[in-house]
Amino acid sequence: MAVQKQALQRRAQRVRRQLKKVGNGRPRLSVYRSSKNIYAQIIDDAAGNTVVAASTLDADLRKKLKTGADAEAAAAVGKLVAERATKAGVKDVVFDRGPYIFHGRVKALAEAAREGGLTF
């Protein structure tokens, strides 16, 4: 099990290393996907802080969703993080998929964030 965890960490670091090369100082939209929920946050690496965050554990989303572990929930989180980002004045981000493949819930979150007004 430790070998799998190390492989995931290496993959996530490889993705982040590439993002730093092409990011040009833009904040990154980082995604964490668990078996029951999905989380997204926009991180300003230059300042070292989180600008906005959203997840399926937010009170307003939790009431609307049947479960936090499907593409519909991921799309709702994507729209919410995009809405909060535009209020905070963030439009351009780089998408940090972490160790996850751009497919399923991660893709649904990214497409909803794009529809919500974020560009990446």
N, CA, C and O atoms as a printed pandas DataFrame, in Angstrom:
     atom_number atom_name residue_name chain_id  residue_number  x_coord  y_coord  z_coord
0              1         N          MET        A               1    0.816   -1.190    0.000
1              2        CA          MET        A               1    0.000    0.000    0.000
2              3         C          MET        A               1    0.860    1.254    0.000
3              4         O          MET        A               1    0.501    2.258   -0.615
4              5         N          ALA        A               2    1.984    1.199    0.682
5              6        CA          ALA        A               2    2.868    2.370    0.733
6              7         C          ALA        A               2    3.439    2.676   -0.643
7              8         O          ALA        A               2    3.686    3.837   -0.970
8              9         N          VAL        A               3    3.649    1.650   -1.446
9             10        CA          VAL        A               3    4.184    1.847   -2.791
10            11         C          VAL        A               3    3.170    2.600   -3.655
11            12         O          VAL        A               3    3.545    3.482   -4.428
12            13         N          GLN        A               4    1.885    2.253   -3.524
13            14        CA          GLN        A               4    0.847    2.945   -4.279
14            15         C          GLN        A               4    0.750    4.408   -3.863
15            16         O          GLN        A               4    0.582    5.284   -4.711
16            17         N          LYS        A               5    0.853    4.676   -2.569
17            18        CA          LYS        A               5    0.781    6.048   -2.081
18            19         C          LYS        A               5    1.951    6.867   -2.600
19            20         O          LYS        A               5    1.781    8.030   -2.966
20            21         N          GLN        A               6    3.127    6.275   -2.633
21            22        CA          GLN        A               6    4.301    6.969   -3.157
22            23         C          GLN        A               6    4.141    7.238   -4.654
23            24         O          GLN        A               6    4.546    8.293   -5.143
24            25         N          ALA        A               7    3.561    6.301   -5.369
25            26        CA          ALA        A               7    3.350    6.490   -6.802
26            27         C          ALA        A               7    2.373    7.640   -7.058
27            28         O          ALA        A               7    2.575    8.431   -7.979
28            29         N          LEU        A               8    1.312    7.735   -6.244
29            30        CA          LEU        A               8    0.364    8.835   -6.383
30            31         C          LEU        A               8    1.034   10.173   -6.078
31            32         O          LEU        A               8    0.798   11.162   -6.773
32            33         N          GLN        A               9    1.862   10.203   -5.048
33            34        CA          GLN        A               9    2.547   11.443   -4.694
34            35         C          GLN        A               9    3.522   11.864   -5.786
35            36         O          GLN        A               9    3.631   13.051   -6.091
36            37         N          ARG        A              10    4.231   10.908   -6.375
37            38        CA          ARG        A              10    5.157   11.229   -7.471
38            39         C          ARG        A              10    4.405   11.774   -8.676
39            40         O          ARG        A              10    4.853   12.729   -9.310
40            41         N          ARG        A              11    3.261   11.169   -8.995
41            42        CA          ARG        A              11    2.474   11.629  -10.124
42            43         C          ARG        A              11    1.951   13.042   -9.882
43            44         O          ARG        A              11    1.972   13.874  -10.789
44            45         N          ALA        A              12    1.484   13.319   -8.665
45            46        CA          ALA        A              12    0.983   14.655   -8.343
46            47         C          ALA        A              12    2.112   15.682   -8.422
47            48         O          ALA        A              12    1.896   16.785   -8.922
48            49         N          GLN        A              13    3.297   15.348   -7.944
49            50        CA          GLN        A              13    4.430   16.269   -8.011
50            51         C          GLN        A              13    4.867   16.509   -9.454
51            52         O          GLN        A              13    5.278   17.615   -9.807
52            53         N          ARG        A              14    4.778   15.478  -10.281
53            54        CA          ARG        A              14    5.123   15.627  -11.692
54            55         C          ARG        A              14    4.161   16.592  -12.380
55            56         O          ARG        A              14    4.582   17.429  -13.178
56            57         N          VAL        A              15    2.875   16.475  -12.070
57            58        CA          VAL        A              15    1.883   17.369  -12.650
58            59         C          VAL        A              15    2.129   18.798  -12.185
59            60         O          VAL        A              15    2.089   19.726  -12.992
60            61         N          ARG        A              16    2.385   18.985  -10.884
61            62        CA          ARG        A              16    2.608   20.329  -10.351
62            63         C          ARG        A              16    3.878   20.962  -10.896
63            64         O          ARG        A              16    3.929   22.176  -11.098
64            65         N          ARG        A              17    4.905   20.150  -11.137
65            66        CA          ARG        A              17    6.148   20.670  -11.715
66            67         C          ARG        A              17    5.889   21.220  -13.117
67            68         O          ARG        A              17    6.416   22.274  -13.476
68            69         N          GLN        A              18    5.088   20.520  -13.904
69            70        CA          GLN        A              18    4.747   20.997  -15.239
70            71         C          GLN        A              18    3.902   22.268  -15.166
71            72         O          GLN        A              18    4.064   23.168  -15.990
72            73         N          LEU        A              19    2.996   22.345  -14.179
73            74        CA          LEU        A              19    2.146   23.526  -14.040
74            75         C          LEU        A              19    2.959   24.766  -13.694
75            76         O          LEU        A              19    2.640   25.864  -14.149
76            77         N          LYS        A              20    4.001   24.600  -12.899
77            78        CA          LYS        A              20    4.842   25.744  -12.548
78            79         C          LYS        A              20    5.567   26.285  -13.771
79            80         O          LYS        A              20    5.825   27.486  -13.860
80            81         N          LYS        A              21    5.897   25.412  -14.713
81            82        CA          LYS        A              21    6.576   25.846  -15.932
82            83         C          LYS        A              21    5.658   26.677  -16.816
83            84         O          LYS        A              21    6.090   27.670  -17.401
84            85         N          VAL        A              22    4.403   26.281  -16.917
85            86        CA          VAL        A              22    3.485   26.954  -17.841
86            87         C          VAL        A              22    2.516   27.899  -17.144
87            88         O          VAL        A              22    1.727   28.572  -17.808
88            89         N          GLY        A              23    2.562   27.960  -15.819
89            90        CA          GLY        A              23    1.576   28.721  -15.067
90            91         C          GLY        A              23    1.702   30.220  -15.144
91            92         O          GLY        A              23    0.695   30.923  -15.050
92            93         N          ASN        A              24    2.919   30.743  -15.315
93            94        CA          ASN        A              24    3.161   32.189  -15.389
94            95         C          ASN        A              24    2.568   32.939  -14.200
95            96         O          ASN        A              24    2.035   34.036  -14.366
96            97         N          GLY        A              25    2.653   32.367  -13.021
97            98        CA          GLY        A              25    2.188   33.046  -11.823
98            99         C          GLY        A              25    0.689   32.998  -11.585
99           100         O          GLY        A              25    0.199   33.623  -10.644
100          101         N          ARG        A              26   -0.053   32.270  -12.416
101          102        CA          ARG        A              26   -1.491   32.152  -12.209
102          103         C          ARG        A              26   -1.766   31.236  -11.021
103          104         O          ARG        A              26   -0.995   30.308  -10.773
104          105         N          PRO        A              27   -2.836   31.474  -10.291
105          106        CA          PRO        A              27   -3.200   30.542   -9.214
106          107         C          PRO        A              27   -3.646   29.214   -9.811
107          108         O          PRO        A              27   -4.032   29.147  -10.978
108          109         N          ARG        A              28   -3.589   28.167   -9.010
109          110        CA          ARG        A              28   -3.976   26.859   -9.534
110          111         C          ARG        A              28   -5.248   26.359   -8.882
111          112         O          ARG        A              28   -5.479   26.548   -7.688
112          113         N          LEU        A              29   -6.061   25.721   -9.694
113          114        CA          LEU        A              29   -7.295   25.092   -9.241
114          115         C          LEU        A              29   -6.961   23.643   -8.936
115          116         O          LEU        A              29   -6.824   22.823   -9.844
116          117         N          SER        A              30   -6.831   23.333   -7.659
117          118        CA          SER        A              30   -6.424   22.004   -7.220
118          119         C          SER        A              30   -7.649   21.181   -6.862
119          120         O          SER        A              30   -8.587   21.683   -6.243
120          121         N          VAL        A              31   -7.634   19.907   -7.257
121          122        CA          VAL        A              31   -8.761   19.007   -7.037
122          123         C          VAL        A              31   -8.312   17.841   -6.166
123          124         O          VAL        A              31   -7.260   17.246   -6.400
124          125         N          TYR        A              32   -9.121   17.521   -5.162
125          126        CA          TYR        A              32   -8.913   16.311   -4.369
126          127         C          TYR        A              32  -10.200   15.510   -4.433
127          128         O          TYR        A              32  -11.288   16.034   -4.197
128          129         N          ARG        A              33  -10.061   14.247   -4.753
129          130        CA          ARG        A              33  -11.216   13.380   -4.941
130          131         C          ARG        A              33  -11.101   12.214   -3.968
131          132         O          ARG        A              33  -10.143   11.444   -4.026
132          133         N          SER        A              34  -12.075   12.086   -3.077
133          134        CA          SER        A              34  -12.113   10.934   -2.189
134          135         C          SER        A              34  -13.234   10.009   -2.656
135          136         O          SER        A              34  -13.898   10.288   -3.654
136          137         N          SER        A              35  -13.437    8.935   -1.953
137          138        CA          SER        A              35  -14.471    7.996   -2.376
138          139         C          SER        A              35  -15.868    8.519   -2.098
139          140         O          SER        A              35  -16.827    8.057   -2.715
140          141         N          LYS        A              36  -16.010    9.483   -1.174
141          142        CA          LYS        A              36  -17.336    9.981   -0.817
142          143         C          LYS        A              36  -17.577   11.438   -1.187
143          144         O          LYS        A              36  -18.731   11.858   -1.279
144          145         N          ASN        A              37  -16.526   12.218   -1.402
145          146        CA          ASN        A              37  -16.667   13.653   -1.653
146          147         C          ASN        A              37  -15.638   14.115   -2.661
147          148         O          ASN        A              37  -14.730   13.370   -3.032
148          149         N          ILE        A              38  -15.789   15.363   -3.104
149          150        CA          ILE        A              38  -14.810   15.991   -3.989
150          151         C          ILE        A              38  -14.593   17.413   -3.498
151          152         O          ILE        A              38  -15.533   18.095   -3.090
152          153         N          TYR        A              39  -13.350   17.846   -3.545
153          154        CA          TYR        A              39  -12.951   19.142   -3.020
154          155         C          TYR        A              39  -12.189   19.893   -4.101
155          156         O          TYR        A              39  -11.455   19.290   -4.884
156          157         N          ALA        A              40  -12.365   21.215   -4.143
157          158        CA          ALA        A              40  -11.625   22.052   -5.081
158          159         C          ALA        A              40  -11.220   23.322   -4.360
159          160         O          ALA        A              40  -11.995   23.890   -3.590
160          161         N          GLN        A              41   -9.997   23.761   -4.617
161          162        CA          GLN        A              41   -9.556   25.028   -4.046
162          163         C          GLN        A              41   -8.633   25.730   -5.019
163          164         O          GLN        A              41   -7.894   25.093   -5.770
164          165         N          ILE        A              42   -8.687   27.039   -4.995
165          166        CA          ILE        A              42   -7.800   27.847   -5.815
166          167         C          ILE        A              42   -6.711   28.370   -4.900
167          168         O          ILE        A              42   -6.979   29.058   -3.915
168          169         N          ILE        A              43   -5.469   28.030   -5.244
169          170        CA          ILE        A              43   -4.317   28.308   -4.395
170          171         C          ILE        A              43   -3.400   29.289   -5.093
171          172         O          ILE        A              43   -3.047   29.098   -6.257
172          173         N          ASP        A              44   -3.014   30.336   -4.390
173          174        CA          ASP        A              44   -2.024   31.285   -4.876
174          175         C          ASP        A              44   -0.678   30.848   -4.315
175          176         O          ASP        A              44   -0.380   31.094   -3.147
176          177         N          ASP        A              45    0.136   30.200   -5.145
177          178        CA          ASP        A              45    1.409   29.658   -4.681
178          179         C          ASP        A              45    2.420   30.748   -4.349
179          180         O          ASP        A              45    3.288   30.543   -3.501
180          181         N          ALA        A              46    2.320   31.902   -5.002
181          182        CA          ALA        A              46    3.262   32.990   -4.722
182          183         C          ALA        A              46    3.068   33.505   -3.300
183          184         O          ALA        A              46    4.041   33.746   -2.585
184          185         N          ALA        A              47    1.810   33.672   -2.890
185          186        CA          ALA        A              47    1.521   34.156   -1.547
186          187         C          ALA        A              47    1.444   33.009   -0.537
187          188         O          ALA        A              47    1.591   33.218    0.667
188          189         N          GLY        A              48    1.211   31.793   -1.044
189          190        CA          GLY        A              48    1.151   30.634   -0.166
190          191         C          GLY        A              48   -0.163   30.517    0.588
191          192         O          GLY        A              48   -0.179   30.048    1.726
192          193         N          ASN        A              49   -1.272   30.937   -0.026
193          194        CA          ASN        A              49   -2.556   30.819    0.657
194          195         C          ASN        A              49   -3.650   30.359   -0.305
195          196         O          ASN        A              49   -3.498   30.397   -1.525
196          197         N          THR        A              50   -4.751   29.925    0.290
197          198        CA          THR        A              50   -5.907   29.501   -0.476
198          199         C          THR        A              50   -6.812   30.698   -0.699
199          200         O          THR        A              50   -7.207   31.368    0.255
200          201         N          VAL        A              51   -7.141   30.967   -1.943
201          202        CA          VAL        A              51   -7.988   32.107   -2.278
202          203         C          VAL        A              51   -9.453   31.752   -2.035
203          204         O          VAL        A              51  -10.143   32.449   -1.291
204          205         N          VAL        A              52   -9.934   30.678   -2.654
205          206        CA          VAL        A              52  -11.303   30.198   -2.452
206          207         C          VAL        A              52  -11.290   28.677   -2.413
207          208         O          VAL        A              52  -10.366   28.032   -2.910
208          209         N          ALA        A              53  -12.331   28.121   -1.816
209          210        CA          ALA        A              53  -12.460   26.665   -1.744
210          211         C          ALA        A              53  -13.934   26.292   -1.801
211          212         O          ALA        A              53  -14.804   27.082   -1.435
212          213         N          ALA        A              54  -14.197   25.081   -2.262
213          214        CA          ALA        A              54  -15.558   24.548   -2.295
214          215         C          ALA        A              54  -15.473   23.029   -2.242
215          216         O          ALA        A              54  -14.500   22.432   -2.701
216          217         N          SER        A              55  -16.494   22.420   -1.683
217          218        CA          SER        A              55  -16.539   20.966   -1.636
218          219         C          SER        A              55  -17.984   20.512   -1.522
219          220         O          SER        A              55  -18.896   21.322   -1.356
220          221         N          THR        A              56  -18.173   19.219   -1.614
221          222        CA          THR        A              56  -19.510   18.666   -1.466
222          223         C          THR        A              56  -19.945   18.673   -0.011
223          224         O          THR        A              56  -21.090   18.333    0.286
224          225         N          LEU        A              57  -19.066   19.050    0.899
225          226        CA          LEU        A              57  -19.415   19.146    2.306
226          227         C          LEU        A              57  -19.980   20.513    2.683
227          228         O          LEU        A              57  -20.403   20.707    3.823
228          229         N          ASP        A              58  -19.996   21.467    1.743
229          230        CA          ASP        A              58  -20.594   22.768    2.006
230          231         C          ASP        A              58  -22.082   22.589    2.313
231          232         O          ASP        A              58  -22.756   21.753    1.711
232          233         N          ALA        A              59  -22.571   23.372    3.239
233          234        CA          ALA        A              59  -23.947   23.192    3.725
234          235         C          ALA        A              59  -24.988   23.352    2.626
235          236         O          ALA        A              59  -25.936   22.570    2.556
236          237         N          ASP        A              60  -24.825   24.360    1.763
237          238        CA          ASP        A              60  -25.828   24.574    0.724
238          239         C          ASP        A              60  -25.813   23.479   -0.338
239          240         O          ASP        A              60  -26.864   23.124   -0.873
240          241         N          LEU        A              61  -24.643   22.945   -0.646
241          242        CA          LEU        A              61  -24.567   21.857   -1.634
242          243         C          LEU        A              61  -25.025   20.528   -1.057
243          244         O          LEU        A              61  -25.658   19.732   -1.751
244          245         N          ARG        A              62  -24.715   20.288    0.190
245          246        CA          ARG        A              62  -25.031   19.004    0.808
246          247         C          ARG        A              62  -26.530   18.728    0.789
247          248         O          ARG        A              62  -26.954   17.585    0.621
248          249         N          LYS        A              63  -27.327   19.777    0.961
249          250        CA          LYS        A              63  -28.784   19.606    0.974
250          251         C          LYS        A              63  -29.326   19.287   -0.417
251          252         O          LYS        A              63  -30.306   18.554   -0.551
252          253         N          LYS        A              64  -28.688   19.837   -1.451
253          254        CA          LYS        A              64  -29.179   19.673   -2.818
254          255         C          LYS        A              64  -28.778   18.346   -3.444
255          256         O          LYS        A              64  -29.499   17.826   -4.296
256          257         N          LEU        A              65  -27.642   17.789   -3.040
257          258        CA          LEU        A              65  -27.090   16.607   -3.701
258          259         C          LEU        A              65  -27.540   15.314   -3.041
259          260         O          LEU        A              65  -27.724   15.244   -1.826
260          261         N          LYS        A              66  -27.712   14.297   -3.870
261          262        CA          LYS        A              66  -28.044   12.972   -3.356
262          263         C          LYS        A              66  -26.804   12.345   -2.715
263          264         O          LYS        A              66  -26.882   11.762   -1.634
264          265         N          THR        A              67  -25.662   12.474   -3.392
265          266        CA          THR        A              67  -24.401   11.956   -2.882
266          267         C          THR        A              67  -23.288   12.900   -3.321
267          268         O          THR        A              67  -23.453   13.670   -4.267
268          269         N          GLY        A              68  -22.173   12.839   -2.638
269          270        CA          GLY        A              68  -21.052   13.692   -2.989
270          271         C          GLY        A              68  -20.057   13.006   -3.891
271          272         O          GLY        A              68  -18.993   13.558   -4.173
272          273         N          ALA        A              69  -20.384   11.807   -4.350
273          274        CA          ALA        A              69  -19.409   11.000   -5.069
274          275         C          ALA        A              69  -19.818   10.689   -6.496
275          276         O          ALA        A              69  -19.550    9.595   -6.992
276          277         N          ASP        A              70  -20.473   11.649   -7.175
277          278        CA          ASP        A              70  -20.813   11.408   -8.570
278          279         C          ASP        A              70  -20.495   12.648   -9.397
279          280         O          ASP        A              70  -20.116   13.689   -8.859
280          281         N          ALA        A              71  -20.653   12.521  -10.700
281          282        CA          ALA        A              71  -20.296   13.613  -11.610
282          283         C          ALA        A              71  -21.194   14.824  -11.410
283          284         O          ALA        A              71  -20.756   15.958  -11.604
284          285         N          GLU        A              72  -22.430   14.600  -11.028
285          286        CA          GLU        A              72  -23.343   15.720  -10.775
286          287         C          GLU        A              72  -22.847   16.563   -9.599
287          288         O          GLU        A              72  -22.894   17.792   -9.650
288          289         N          ALA        A              73  -22.384   15.918   -8.566
289          290        CA          ALA        A              73  -21.850   16.628   -7.406
290          291         C          ALA        A              73  -20.575   17.377   -7.779
291          292         O          ALA        A              73  -20.361   18.505   -7.334
292          293         N          ALA        A              74  -19.734   16.755   -8.590
293          294        CA          ALA        A              74  -18.498   17.411   -9.021
294          295         C          ALA        A              74  -18.791   18.644   -9.851
295          296         O          ALA        A              74  -18.106   19.658   -9.718
296          297         N          ALA        A              75  -19.805   18.571  -10.711
297          298        CA          ALA        A              75  -20.180   19.730  -11.512
298          299         C          ALA        A              75  -20.699   20.859  -10.627
299          300         O          ALA        A              75  -20.419   22.030  -10.886
300          301         N          ALA        A              76  -21.446   20.517   -9.597
301          302        CA          ALA        A              76  -21.949   21.537   -8.676
302          303         C          ALA        A              76  -20.797   22.220   -7.941
303          304         O          ALA        A              76  -20.824   23.433   -7.733
304          305         N          VAL        A              77  -19.794   21.449   -7.552
305          306        CA          VAL        A              77  -18.622   22.028   -6.886
306          307         C          VAL        A              77  -17.847   22.915   -7.857
307          308         O          VAL        A              77  -17.357   23.975   -7.467
308          309         N          GLY        A              78  -17.733   22.499   -9.104
309          310        CA          GLY        A              78  -17.053   23.312  -10.108
310          311         C          GLY        A              78  -17.727   24.655  -10.318
311          312         O          GLY        A              78  -17.055   25.682  -10.409
312          313         N          LYS        A              79  -19.054   24.653  -10.396
313          314        CA          LYS        A              79  -19.788   25.908  -10.553
314          315         C          LYS        A              79  -19.630   26.791   -9.328
315          316         O          LYS        A              79  -19.490   28.008   -9.448
316          317         N          LEU        A              80  -19.653   26.179   -8.146
317          318        CA          LEU        A              80  -19.534   26.952   -6.908
318          319         C          LEU        A              80  -18.152   27.575   -6.767
319          320         O          LEU        A              80  -18.035   28.731   -6.361
320          321         N          VAL        A              81  -17.113   26.831   -7.093
321          322        CA          VAL        A              81  -15.758   27.383   -6.978
322          323         C          VAL        A              81  -15.541   28.473   -8.017
323          324         O          VAL        A              81  -14.834   29.443   -7.744
324          325         N          ALA        A              82  -16.129   28.340   -9.193
325          326        CA          ALA        A              82  -16.006   29.386  -10.211
326          327         C          ALA        A              82  -16.736   30.652   -9.780
327          328         O          ALA        A              82  -16.244   31.761   -9.989
328          329         N          GLU        A              83  -17.892   30.485   -9.186
329          330        CA          GLU        A              83  -18.655   31.630   -8.698
330          331         C          GLU        A              83  -17.893   32.370   -7.595
331          332         O          GLU        A              83  -17.816   33.598   -7.598
332          333         N          ARG        A              84  -17.338   31.615   -6.663
333          334        CA          ARG        A              84  -16.576   32.239   -5.575
334          335         C          ARG        A              84  -15.299   32.885   -6.085
335          336         O          ARG        A              84  -14.865   33.910   -5.558
336          337         N          ALA        A              85  -14.694   32.291   -7.109
337          338        CA          ALA        A              85  -13.459   32.857   -7.660
338          339         C          ALA        A              85  -13.719   34.179   -8.362
339          340         O          ALA        A              85  -12.926   35.112   -8.237
340          341         N          THR        A              86  -14.814   34.272   -9.097
341          342        CA          THR        A              86  -15.112   35.527   -9.774
342          343         C          THR        A              86  -15.422   36.628   -8.758
343          344         O          THR        A              86  -15.099   37.792   -8.994
344          345         N          LYS        A              87  -16.044   36.274   -7.635
345          346        CA          LYS        A              87  -16.267   37.256   -6.575
346          347         C          LYS        A              87  -14.948   37.719   -5.965
347          348         O          LYS        A              87  -14.817   38.871   -5.551
348          349         N          ALA        A              88  -13.964   36.806   -5.913
349          350        CA          ALA        A              88  -12.650   37.147   -5.352
350          351         C          ALA        A              88  -11.747   37.815   -6.380
351          352         O          ALA        A              88  -10.643   38.244   -6.047
352          353         N          GLY        A              89  -12.206   37.909   -7.633
353          354        CA          GLY        A              89  -11.435   38.587   -8.663
354          355         C          GLY        A              89  -10.457   37.699   -9.412
355          356         O          GLY        A              89   -9.516   38.201  -10.027
356          357         N          VAL        A              90  -10.659   36.400   -9.370
357          358        CA          VAL        A              90   -9.782   35.456  -10.074
358          359         C          VAL        A              90  -10.504   34.959  -11.313
359          360         O          VAL        A              90  -11.620   34.447  -11.224
360          361         N          LYS        A              91   -9.869   35.110  -12.472
361          362        CA          LYS        A              91  -10.464   34.619  -13.722
362          363         C          LYS        A              91   -9.598   33.546  -14.374
363          364         O          LYS        A              91  -10.115   32.546  -14.871
364          365         N          ASP        A              92   -8.275   33.753  -14.373
365          366        CA          ASP        A              92   -7.354   32.826  -15.030
366          367         C          ASP        A              92   -6.674   31.942  -13.996
367          368         O          ASP        A              92   -6.087   32.431  -13.031
368          369         N          VAL        A              93   -6.761   30.637  -14.210
369          370        CA          VAL        A              93   -6.116   29.669  -13.322
370          371         C          VAL        A              93   -5.453   28.591  -14.175
371          372         O          VAL        A              93   -5.677   28.512  -15.383
372          373         N          VAL        A              94   -4.638   27.768  -13.532
373          374        CA          VAL        A              94   -4.150   26.543  -14.157
374          375         C          VAL        A              94   -4.809   25.385  -13.421
375          376         O          VAL        A              94   -4.963   25.434  -12.200
376          377         N          PHE        A              95   -5.191   24.361  -14.139
377          378        CA          PHE        A              95   -5.923   23.239  -13.552
378          379         C          PHE        A              95   -4.947   22.184  -13.070
379          380         O          PHE        A              95   -4.191   21.618  -13.859
380          381         N          ASP        A              96   -4.965   21.923  -11.772
381          382        CA          ASP        A              96   -4.110   20.918  -11.149
382          383         C          ASP        A              96   -4.967   19.695  -10.845
383          384         O          ASP        A              96   -5.698   19.665   -9.856
384          385         N          ARG        A              97   -4.868   18.695  -11.704
385          386        CA          ARG        A              97   -5.665   17.489  -11.509
386          387         C          ARG        A              97   -5.051   16.564  -10.475
387          388         O          ARG        A              97   -5.672   15.575  -10.084
388          389         N          GLY        A              98   -3.844   16.870  -10.028
389          390        CA          GLY        A              98   -3.174   16.031   -9.038
390          391         C          GLY        A              98   -2.826   14.684   -9.638
391          392         O          GLY        A              98   -2.416   14.614  -10.796
392          393         N          PRO        A              99   -2.981   13.612   -8.873
393          394        CA          PRO        A              99   -2.644   12.286   -9.401
394          395         C          PRO        A              99   -3.784   11.635  -10.180
395          396         O          PRO        A              99   -3.668   10.483  -10.600
396          397         N          TYR        A             100   -4.884   12.362  -10.375
397          398        CA          TYR        A             100   -6.072   11.778  -10.989
398          399         C          TYR        A             100   -6.071   11.968  -12.500
399          400         O          TYR        A             100   -5.557   12.962  -13.013
400          401         N          ILE        A             101   -6.645   11.014  -13.195
401          402        CA          ILE        A             101   -6.800   11.091  -14.637
402          403         C          ILE        A             101   -7.914   12.091  -14.950
403          404         O          ILE        A             101   -8.904   12.158  -14.221
404          405         N          PHE        A             102   -7.765   12.861  -16.017
405          406        CA          PHE        A             102   -8.768   13.839  -16.420
406          407         C          PHE        A             102   -9.939   13.098  -17.041
407          408         O          PHE        A             102  -10.063   13.020  -18.264
408          409         N          HIS        A             103  -10.797   12.555  -16.185
409          410        CA          HIS        A             103  -11.892   11.707  -16.625
410          411         C          HIS        A             103  -12.920   11.653  -15.503
411          412         O          HIS        A             103  -12.561   11.761  -14.331
412          413         N          GLY        A             104  -14.168   11.490  -15.842
413          414        CA          GLY        A             104  -15.200   11.296  -14.834
414          415         C          GLY        A             104  -15.458   12.532  -14.000
415          416         O          GLY        A             104  -15.755   13.604  -14.528
416          417         N          ARG        A             105  -15.341   12.372  -12.671
417          418        CA          ARG        A             105  -15.660   13.464  -11.752
418          419         C          ARG        A             105  -14.712   14.644  -11.903
419          420         O          ARG        A             105  -15.136   15.795  -11.800
420          421         N          VAL        A             106  -13.447   14.374  -12.145
421          422        CA          VAL        A             106  -12.473   15.460  -12.303
422          423         C          VAL        A             106  -12.790   16.265  -13.559
423          424         O          VAL        A             106  -12.712   17.493  -13.545
424          425         N          LYS        A             107  -13.140   15.591  -14.628
425          426        CA          LYS        A             107  -13.493   16.268  -15.872
426          427         C          LYS        A             107  -14.790   17.061  -15.713
427          428         O          LYS        A             107  -14.902   18.170  -16.234
428          429         N          ALA        A             108  -15.767   16.505  -15.002
429          430        CA          ALA        A             108  -17.029   17.203  -14.782
430          431         C          ALA        A             108  -16.810   18.480  -13.988
431          432         O          ALA        A             108  -17.426   19.504  -14.283
432          433         N          LEU        A             109  -15.944   18.434  -12.989
433          434        CA          LEU        A             109  -15.625   19.626  -12.200
434          435         C          LEU        A             109  -14.953   20.677  -13.069
435          436         O          LEU        A             109  -15.292   21.858  -12.990
436          437         N          ALA        A             110  -14.002   20.257  -13.897
437          438        CA          ALA        A             110  -13.279   21.201  -14.749
438          439         C          ALA        A             110  -14.205   21.865  -15.759
439          440         O          ALA        A             110  -14.118   23.074  -15.969
440          441         N          GLU        A             111  -15.085   21.097  -16.384
441          442        CA          GLU        A             111  -15.989   21.667  -17.377
442          443         C          GLU        A             111  -16.986   22.618  -16.736
443          444         O          GLU        A             111  -17.327   23.641  -17.329
444          445         N          ALA        A             112  -17.458   22.303  -15.540
445          446        CA          ALA        A             112  -18.385   23.195  -14.844
446          447         C          ALA        A             112  -17.684   24.485  -14.423
447          448         O          ALA        A             112  -18.291   25.556  -14.442
448          449         N          ALA        A             113  -16.420   24.389  -14.047
449          450        CA          ALA        A             113  -15.673   25.592  -13.677
450          451         C          ALA        A             113  -15.453   26.480  -14.902
451          452         O          ALA        A             113  -15.507   27.706  -14.801
452          453         N          ARG        A             114  -15.208   25.868  -16.046
453          454        CA          ARG        A             114  -15.076   26.642  -17.284
454          455         C          ARG        A             114  -16.389   27.341  -17.629
455          456         O          ARG        A             114  -16.393   28.514  -18.004
456          457         N          GLU        A             115  -17.492   26.625  -17.503
457          458        CA          GLU        A             115  -18.799   27.227  -17.784
458          459         C          GLU        A             115  -19.106   28.342  -16.802
459          460         O          GLU        A             115  -19.803   29.297  -17.143
460          461         N          GLY        A             116  -18.588   28.226  -15.578
461          462        CA          GLY        A             116  -18.817   29.236  -14.563
462          463         C          GLY        A             116  -18.003   30.509  -14.749
463          464         O          GLY        A             116  -18.234   31.498  -14.054
464          465         N          GLY        A             117  -17.046   30.493  -15.686
465          466        CA          GLY        A             117  -16.324   31.708  -15.976
466          467         C          GLY        A             117  -14.822   31.643  -15.782
467          468         O          GLY        A             117  -14.128   32.615  -16.082
468          469         N          LEU        A             118  -14.297   30.532  -15.289
469          470        CA          LEU        A             118  -12.854   30.401  -15.150
470          471         C          LEU        A             118  -12.242   30.006  -16.488
471          472         O          LEU        A             118  -12.841   29.250  -17.253
472          473         N          THR        A             119  -11.050   30.518  -16.766
473          474        CA          THR        A             119  -10.343   30.128  -17.991
474          475         C          THR        A             119   -9.064   29.422  -17.615
475          476         O          THR        A             119   -8.281   29.911  -16.801
476          477         N          PHE        A             120   -8.859   28.256  -18.222
477          478        CA          PHE        A             120   -7.629   27.486  -18.054
478          479         C          PHE        A             120   -7.450   26.573  -19.235
479          480         O          PHE        A             120   -6.470   25.830  -19.297
